[in-house]
Amino acid sequence: MDKRKITVAGMGPGREDMMTQQALDALDAADVIAGYTVYLELLGDRFGDKEMISTPMKQEAERCRMAFEEAMKGKNVVMICSGDAGIYGMASLMFEIKEELGKDAADIGIEVVPGITAASSGAAVLGAPLNHDFCVISLSDLLTPWELIEKRLRAAAEGDFAIAIYNPSSKKRRDYLRKACGILLETIEAERPCGYVRSIGRDGEEYRICTLAELRDAEADMFTTVFIGNSQSRITGGRLITPRGYRL
Ligand code: SAH
């Protein structure tokens, strides 16, 4: 049996009332909370008495190793991620670091606590755009070659999936959403209903519903999640829906 454990918890999009009780309980019980600085700040004062470990973006492996070091000292460690810890989160890396550490970390268990991912929380803001088969695709080519991202976009369009796009753009990747929309427009009509939501569950939350052609020219940033409807999606009462197919 694992005597010690690290919990990898998703904190949802930002607001405390969008965190699960399981994640809140794990954080309450923590000695040490590890995470990217922005997420630690989002947690606010409630966990202000805990020891915090943070590393900047792109030092995720180091952050996981630090979490193991603390767990080895006998501390109860929680690694937090935004949204869900197992969707573009730290959960898989934590398992890989445990492998890397070998027998040193053999008796440290890893518990994954799920959270509300941006596809779910953003869909709820727009209406119900993912209410049929859908794909989630990240446009970040930091860890995935762009050719593979293009292939997945084409396949999703070809398969008539609704699509949730994560990491649509950043300072270094300003034109990625435009490029992605260009690829989708090879297969999908320009009038296809789409939408995007910025800062879901955080101060300044905003959304827009538009066509795929308009989306191509939209300004998205790294705090935005983008939604592309399938061939059945439509706008009703100002909300974006993808019908499940019930006969009325
Ligand atoms: N683990 C996270 C995803 C991390 S990848 C999750 O499950 O939600 C980072 C991307 O997620 C961002 O670029 C953005 O596309 C999306 N995202 C995460 N939180 C968001 C929020 N509060 N508002 C809008 N998009 C968000």
Boltz pocket constraint, residues with backbone or C-beta under 6 A from the ligand:
constraints:
  - pocket:
      binder: B
      contacts: [[A, 12], [A, 13], [A, 14], [A, 81], [A, 82], [A, 83], [A, 84], [A, 85], [A, 86], [A, 87], [A, 88], [A, 89], [A, 116], [A, 117], [A, 118], [A, 119], [A, 122], [A, 165], [A, 166], [A, 167], [A, 168], [A, 169], [A, 197], [A, 198], [A, 199], [A, 200], [A, 201], [A, 202], [A, 221], [A, 222], [A, 223], [A, 224], [A, 225], [A, 226]]
      max_distance: 6.0
